[in-house]
Amino acid sequence: MRGRLSETTAWLSAATVVATVATAGSLWFSLGLGLTPCDLCWYQRIAMYPLVVVLGVATVEERPAVRRTALPLVAIGLSLAAYHSYLQATMGQCSLGGPCATVLWRSPVLGLTIPNLSLVAFGLLAVLLVGMRRRV
């Protein structure tokens, strides 16, 4: 029987859970609710989906150095989600070839849109990966 989780495993496990929930949520929006992702949503997915595997494997192997692989993906996704949230808050239309400024769904409890949720997920991942670097 294994003892208490190491601090590295705890940080990486939390990051893996965030990435997994974000990925499952994006799939629920498209497959469950039938919402068609816009261009910026696709790019955010491209940054998020690999993080589930990368962080999951790093958790099992207890590799804190994974932040060098994960942080660039998180930074790209965070930037895209922030820009996407900005578009939705300030514009009615977008010139990216899709309905990127259109609000397709809003959280009934917090009022967050899909890009806002993505921004929260990438923000949490950034905090967890940087926090892990400082603590471990």
C-alpha positions in Angstrom: 0.0 0.0 0.0 1.3 3.4 -0.9 1.7 6.1 1.6 0.6 9.7 1.5 0.6 11.4 -1.9 3.7 13.5 -2.6 3.2 17.2 -3.1 4.1 16.9 -6.8 1.4 14.3 -7.3 -1.1 16.4 -5.5 -0.4 19.5 -7.7 -0.3 17.4 -10.9 -3.5 15.5 -10.0 -5.4 18.8 -9.4 -4.2 20.1 -12.8 -5.2 16.8 -14.5 -8.7 17.0 -13.0 -9.1 20.6 -14.2 -8.0 19.7 -17.8 -10.2 16.6 -17.8 -13.3 18.5 -16.6 -12.6 21.3 -19.2 -12.3 18.7 -21.9 -15.4 16.8 -20.9 -17.3 20.1 -20.7 -16.3 21.1 -24.2 -17.4 17.7 -25.5 -20.7 18.1 -23.6 -21.3 21.5 -25.2 -20.7 20.1 -28.8 -22.0 16.5 -28.5 -24.5 16.8 -25.7 -26.0 20.2 -26.5 -25.3 20.2 -30.2 -23.5 23.6 -30.2 -21.1 24.1 -33.1 -17.7 25.4 -31.9 -16.5 28.6 -33.5 -12.9 29.0 -34.7 -11.5 30.3 -31.4 -13.2 27.5 -29.5 -11.4 25.0 -31.7 -8.1 26.6 -31.1 -8.7 26.6 -27.3 -9.6 22.9 -27.6 -6.4 22.2 -29.4 -4.5 23.7 -26.5 -6.6 21.9 -23.8 -7.1 18.3 -25.1 -3.4 17.3 -25.0 -3.1 18.6 -21.5 -5.3 15.8 -20.2 -2.7 13.2 -21.5 0.4 15.2 -20.8 -0.6 16.0 -17.2 -2.1 12.6 -16.6 1.1 10.8 -17.5 3.2 13.3 -15.6 1.0 12.7 -12.5 1.6 8.9 -12.7 5.3 9.4 -13.3 5.6 12.2 -10.7 7.4 14.6 -13.2 7.2 18.2 -12.1 9.3 19.2 -15.1 6.1 18.7 -17.2 5.4 22.4 -16.7 7.9 23.1 -19.4 5.6 21.2 -21.8 2.3 22.3 -20.3 2.8 26.0 -19.6 3.2 27.0 -23.3 -0.1 25.2 -24.1 -1.7 26.9 -21.1 -0.4 30.3 -22.1 -1.7 29.9 -25.7 -5.1 28.7 -24.4 -5.3 31.4 -21.8 -4.5 34.1 -24.4 -7.1 32.7 -26.8 -9.8 32.4 -24.1 -9.1 36.0 -22.9 -9.4 37.4 -26.4 -12.5 35.3 -27.0 -14.1 36.6 -23.8 -13.2 40.1 -24.8 -14.8 39.7 -28.2 -18.0 38.4 -26.6 -18.1 41.3 -24.1 -17.4 44.1 -26.6 -18.5 43.1 -30.1 -21.5 41.8 -31.8 -19.7 40.2 -34.7 -16.3 38.8 -35.4 -14.2 38.7 -38.5 -12.5 35.3 -37.8 -14.9 33.4 -40.1 -17.1 32.1 -37.4 -19.6 33.3 -34.7 -16.8 33.9 -32.2 -18.5 37.0 -30.7 -21.9 35.3 -30.4 -22.9 34.0 -27.0 -24.3 30.5 -27.6 -24.7 29.4 -24.0 -24.6 31.1 -20.6 -24.2 29.5 -17.2 -27.5 29.7 -15.4 -25.8 30.1 -12.0 -22.8 32.4 -12.6 -23.7 33.8 -16.0 -20.4 32.7 -17.6 -20.2 32.0 -21.3 -18.2 29.1 -22.8 -15.1 31.2 -23.4 -15.3 32.5 -19.8 -15.3 28.9 -18.6 -12.3 28.2 -20.8 -10.6 31.2 -19.3 -11.2 30.0 -15.8 -9.9 26.5 -16.7 -6.7 27.8 -18.3 -6.3 30.3 -15.4 -6.6 27.5 -12.9 -4.0 25.4 -14.8 -1.6 28.3 -14.9 -2.0 28.9 -11.1 -1.5 25.2 -10.4 1.6 24.8 -12.7 3.3 28.0 -11.4 2.3 27.2 -7.9 3.8 23.7 -8.2 7.0 25.2 -9.5 7.3 27.5 -6.5 6.3 24.8 -3.9 8.0 21.7 -5.2 
